[in-house]
Amino acid sequence: MLLLIFEYRLETKSLRKLGLVWSFLAEHKLLGNIKNVAKTANKDHLVMAYNHLFETKRFKGTESVSKVTEQVKNVKLNEEKPKETKTEETLDEGPPKYTKSILKKGDKTNFPKKGDVVHCWYTGTLQDGTVFDTNIQTSSKKKKNAKPLSFKVGVGKVIRGWDEALLTMSKGEKARLEIEPEWAYGKKGQPDAKIPPNAKLVFEVELVDID
């Protein structure tokens, strides 16, 4: 409360005397939280009220008028000081960790968006040409029953290199992707698929449809 600005002492502990003090504060419209009073009250008005209390000896203060005035001024400045707003820091990850070479152009119209279901034919190889995975069948019987790989793109269902590259491909496009380990299987590799640690992978991917 405003009384905290001053060091004061009542002559008695009488509630009536205390009531007089509060009546004075109310008369000068100085009741309320100190920050609110400092924000809304005129500085000259506060100094006048302080002087009036001091001159009539309604309290005994040890602080000078100028010091109290400076305190009120500082409170008001702090109240009006705009709050600093934090800006989101964006991490610069540098260039993409893959390269794409177009083998067959798409329609250049229909591109997948994050969350769309894409349907792809693909073959994955190591840098030495060893095939570690494919859904393309060579025999006529298996070819008849083969289906493209379907998944939601851009939401982490596959390695990041695929997620990022497929968002740049249009329907019908076929591309060769060379994906760095950071956006493939990283330091651990994928032992079950015979992919060694820190392996750069090569894929031929055809985007046949988008849902």
C-alpha positions in Angstrom: 0.0 0.0 0.0 1.0 3.7 -0.4 1.9 3.9 3.3 4.9 1.7 2.6 6.5 4.6 0.8 6.9 6.4 4.1 8.2 5.6 7.5 5.4 6.7 9.8 4.3 6.4 13.4 0.8 7.0 14.9 0.7 8.9 18.1 -1.7 6.3 19.5 -2.9 2.8 18.6 -6.4 4.1 18.4 -8.5 2.8 15.5 -10.0 6.3 15.3 -6.6 7.8 14.7 -5.8 5.2 12.0 -9.2 5.9 10.4 -8.2 9.6 10.1 -5.0 8.6 8.3 -6.9 6.4 5.8 -9.6 9.1 5.4 -6.8 11.6 4.5 -5.5 9.1 1.9 -8.9 8.5 0.5 -9.6 12.3 0.3 -6.4 12.7 -1.8 -7.3 9.6 -3.9 -4.2 7.8 -2.8 -5.7 4.5 -1.7 -4.7 1.3 -3.5 -1.7 -0.6 -4.6 1.5 1.5 -4.7 2.1 0.7 -8.4 -1.4 1.6 -9.4 -1.3 4.9 -7.3 2.1 5.8 -8.9 0.8 5.1 -12.3 -2.5 7.0 -12.0 -1.7 9.9 -9.6 -0.1 13.1 -10.7 3.4 13.6 -9.4 2.8 17.1 -8.1 -0.3 15.8 -6.4 1.7 13.1 -4.6 4.3 15.7 -3.5 1.6 18.1 -2.2 0.0 15.3 -0.2 3.4 14.3 1.2 4.1 17.9 2.2 0.7 18.3 3.7 1.1 15.3 5.9 4.6 16.3 6.9 3.7 19.9 7.7 0.7 18.9 9.8 2.9 16.3 11.6 0.4 13.5 10.9 3.5 11.3 10.5 7.2 11.7 11.0 9.2 10.9 8.0 13.0 10.3 7.7 13.0 10.6 3.9 13.2 13.8 2.0 10.5 14.9 -0.4 12.9 14.7 -3.3 13.8 11.1 -2.4 10.2 10.1 -2.2 9.5 11.9 -5.5 12.4 10.0 -7.1 11.0 6.7 -5.7 7.6 7.4 -7.2 9.2 8.4 -10.5 11.1 5.1 -10.6 8.0 3.1 -9.9 6.2 4.8 -12.7 9.1 4.4 -15.1 9.3 0.7 -14.3 5.5 0.4 -14.8 5.7 2.0 -18.2 8.8 0.1 -19.4 7.8 -2.2 -22.2 8.3 -5.9 -21.5 10.9 -7.6 -23.5 9.5 -10.2 -25.8 11.4 -13.3 -26.6 11.7 -14.2 -30.2 11.9 -17.8 -31.4 15.3 -18.8 -32.4 15.5 -20.7 -35.6 18.3 -23.2 -36.0 20.2 -23.0 -39.2 20.9 -26.6 -40.2 22.7 -25.6 -43.3 22.0 -27.1 -46.7 19.8 -30.3 -47.1 21.6 -33.5 -46.3 20.6 -35.0 -49.7 20.9 -34.4 -53.4 18.2 -35.2 -56.0 18.6 -35.9 -59.7 15.4 -36.1 -61.7 15.2 -39.3 -63.9 11.7 -38.7 -65.1 9.7 -35.5 -64.9 6.4 -35.4 -63.1 3.3 -33.3 -63.9 4.8 -30.3 -62.1 1.4 -29.5 -60.7 0.5 -32.0 -57.9 3.0 -31.9 -55.0 2.4 -33.6 -51.7 2.0 -31.6 -48.5 2.9 -32.7 -45.0 0.4 -35.4 -43.9 -0.6 -36.4 -47.4 -0.4 -40.1 -48.2 2.1 -40.8 -51.0 2.5 -44.0 -53.0 6.0 -44.9 -54.2 8.1 -47.4 -56.0 11.7 -47.5 -54.8 15.0 -49.3 -54.8 17.6 -48.6 -52.1 21.3 -49.3 -52.5 24.6 -48.7 -50.7 27.2 -46.6 -52.5 28.9 -49.7 -53.9 25.6 -50.6 -55.6 24.5 -53.3 -53.1 20.7 -53.4 -53.0 19.4 -53.5 -49.5 15.7 -52.9 -50.2 13.2 -52.6 -53.0 9.5 -53.1 -53.7 9.9 -53.5 -57.5 9.4 -57.0 -58.6 11.1 -58.5 -61.7 9.1 -61.7 -62.1 5.7 -61.4 -63.9 3.9 -63.2 -61.1 5.2 -61.1 -58.3 4.9 -58.0 -60.4 1.2 -58.5 -60.7 0.7 -58.6 -57.0 3.2 -55.8 -56.1 1.9 -52.6 -54.5 3.7 -49.3 -54.1 4.8 -48.3 -50.6 2.2 -46.0 -49.0 2.8 -43.7 -46.0 2.1 -40.2 -44.7 4.9 -37.9 -45.9 6.6 -35.2 -43.8 5.6 -36.6 -40.4 8.6 -38.9 -39.6 7.2 -42.2 -40.9 10.3 -42.7 -43.0 13.9 -41.4 -42.9 14.2 -37.7 -43.1 15.9 -37.7 -46.5 12.8 -39.3 -47.9 10.4 -36.9 -46.1 12.2 -33.8 -47.3 12.9 -35.0 -50.9 9.4 -36.3 -51.6 7.9 -32.9 -50.7 9.8 -31.5 -53.7 8.6 -34.1 -56.1 5.4 -33.9 -58.3 3.1 -36.7 -59.1 4.7 -39.1 -61.7 8.3 -37.9 -61.0 11.1 -40.4 -60.6 14.3 -39.3 -59.0 17.7 -40.5 -57.7 18.3 -39.5 -54.1 21.7 -39.6 -52.4 21.1 -39.2 -48.7 23.8 -38.4 -46.1 23.9 -40.5 -42.9 22.5 -37.7 -40.8 19.2 -37.9 -42.8 19.3 -41.7 -43.2 20.2 -44.1 -40.4 23.1 -42.2 -38.9 25.8 -43.6 -36.6 23.9 -46.8 -35.7 23.0 -47.9 -39.3 20.4 -50.6 -39.8 22.0 -54.0 -39.1 18.9 -56.0 -40.0 18.9 -54.4 -43.5 22.7 -54.7 -43.7 23.1 -51.0 -43.7 26.4 -50.1 -41.9 26.9 -47.2 -39.6 27.4 -43.8 -41.2 26.3 -45.1 -44.6 25.4 -42.8 -47.4 22.3 -44.3 -49.1 21.1 -44.1 -52.7 17.5 -44.5 -53.7 15.6 -44.4 -56.9 12.1 -43.3 -56.0 9.0 -42.9 -58.2 6.1 -40.9 -56.8 3.1 -42.6 -58.5 0.2 -41.1 -56.6 -0.8 -38.7 -53.8 -3.9 -38.9 -51.5 
